């Protein structure tokens, strides 16, 4: 397998030694963490999280998280509610967990909409043979 450094070498510019580190890209408001010096394939899990897979094997080599400002604010709110003080570093796993659950409201809303659609169909089975006698609205007034 060719590494990124080998691909870049014809340009006669030495690349910095690869380090496992999470990098925040402000212009895109995303955070990327690569564990290995290799190219990767991306599999999107939700609007905030993407798993970066090895190009030839089905194993993760990193992650990408979008909407990091939003996720950071949410994480700070969680820590504040738990009584924790401000912090300079955050465990990447904490960010990942928040990112995985950040779209939960959308999933719940979609699930509730689907549940209501199913209930509407089931009600039709219940009422299909029912009849209503003529209504006297004068009595209701």
N, C-alpha and C positions, 0 to 999 in steps of 0.2 A: 504494500500500500504506500502511496506517495503522501508525504506530509506537506503541510502548508509551506514549511521552510524550503523544501526541495523545489516546489513549484515556483517560489519567489526568487531562488538563487540566480537565474539568468539576468536579473536586474542589477546584480552586483551591489545590492544593498542588504547588509546582514539584518536578519530579523531578530528581535529580542527573543530571549529564551521563553518558551511557553510556560505559563503559570496557570494553575487552576485558580481562577478568581472570577468573582461576579463583577460585571461592568455595567454601569448605568449609562445609557445613551439618552441624554436629555432631549435632544431634538425629536426623538421618536417616543419618549417617555416609556422606554422599555429597559429591562434588565436581562442580560444574557450571562449564563454560566456554562462554561465548557470544561469538562473534566479531562478530555483528551484532545490532542493536537491532530484533528482529522476533519474532513468535510462531514456533513451530516444531512439527514432528511428530517423534515419537520412534520409532526402530527399535532394538529390543534385539538385541545381537549375542551376548551370553552373560550369565551371572548378574552380571557386574561392569560390563559396558560397554553404553552406549546411544549411538547417533548421533542428534544433533538435526538434522533436515532443515528447510530453508526451506519455508514453508507452500505455495508454488506451484511450486517448482522442486525437482528431485531433486538437491540439493547440500547438503552439510553446512554448518551454521552454528555448530555447537558439539558438545560431548560431555557425557555424564554418566557418572560412575563411582561405583558403590556399593561398600561394604565397604572404604572408604579406609584405615581403621586396619590391616586385614589386609594390604592392598596396600602400605602404607607400611612395615610390618614386613618384608614380603618384599623390598621394594626396599632397605631398609637392610641386610638380610642379604646381598643380592647385592653391594652396594658394599663391605661389610665383608670378604666373601670375596675381593673384588678388591683389597683393601688400601687402600681409600679411607677417609678420616677422616669424622667426622660432618659434616653439611652443613645449612645453614639453608634453602636453596631447592633445589627439585628441578625439573628440566625436565619439563614436562607430558608430553612425548613419552615419557619414561622411565616415568612412571606408566601411560600408555596401553599401552605394550608389556607391562608387567607384568600389567596388567588383562586384556589379550587372551589371555595365556598362563596366567592363574591357574586357569582351569577345565580346564586340560589333563589333569590327573589323571582327572577325571570322563570326559572324552572318550576317553582311553586305556582306562579301565575298561569303558566302553560298547563300544568297538571290540573289545576282547578278548572280551567276552561274545558279541558278534555273530559273531566269528570261530569261537568254540567251538560256537555253534549251527549254523553252516554245516558245520563238521567233523562234527558228530553226524549231520547229514543225509547227508553224503557217505559216512560209514562204513556207513550202512544199505544203500547201493547195493553196497558191497564185500562185505558179509556176508549179503546176502539169500538166496543159494543155498547157503551153507556149512552143514555139519552137524557136530555133535560126537558122537563115539562115546561109548558109555556110560563114565562115569568111575568108576574104582576108587579111592575115597578111602582104602581100607585101606593101599594102597601109599604114599600121601603121608604117613601118620602115622609 
